Amino acid sequence: MEVRRSKRRRRTVSAYRDGDKVIVLIPASTPRSQERELVEEMVQRLDRTDPRQKPSDEALAQRAQTLAEKYLPEKLEPYSIRWVRNQNTRWGSCTPADRSIRISHRLQLMPQYVVDYVVLHELAHLVVPDHSASFKELMAVYKDQAKAQGFLEGWSAASS
């Protein structure tokens, strides 16, 4: 990590990656006591948007298996589960006939409880293909359901 102070920079702080190094640009007038806090914040921002931090299809499949074992009454495995970039109006989709699940790439940097909710929702469709009372009963075991739904509704409202 490298911190560069600039006399021309007045208020803004920015950061970027140069290979494996993080470069943080701050105003020269920034007190040393604030420098560490600003640097930590900028590194966290970079990490949130870093494509290297995004989970893989393999990690998604492992998480799906863990969720299925923990929350669903019968042993099941999807034939495939993967991140997709062509779902911009849905968070996920499931085709029970071929046991395939697709999860929108937009979820990759969202909190884990939100991703878990969407994955579990799609896994539940492998057991109950519709949104009937049986489906809602399956989903009721996920305690963060309302919180995740609220997050997704807020995100959707903010981005429209």
Number of C-alpha atoms within 10 A of each C-alpha: 12 11 14 12 15 13 9 10 13 12 10 8 16 15 19 14 13 9 7 7 10 17 19 21 20 23 18 15 13 15 9 9 8 9 15 12 10 17 22 12 14 20 18 12 14 17 14 15 11 12 11 9 12 15 13 13 15 12 12 19 20 13 16 22 18 13 17 20 14 12 16 17 11 9 10 15 16 19 11 13 23 17 21 16 10 12 15 11 8 11 18 22 19 22 14 18 8 11 16 18 24 21 25 20 19 17 18 19 17 14 11 11 16 22 23 21 21 21 26 23 21 26 29 25 19 20 17 16 16 12 13 9 10 14 16 14 11 18 19 13 12 19 11 14 19 13 13 20 14 13 16 17 12 11 12 11 9 8 7 5
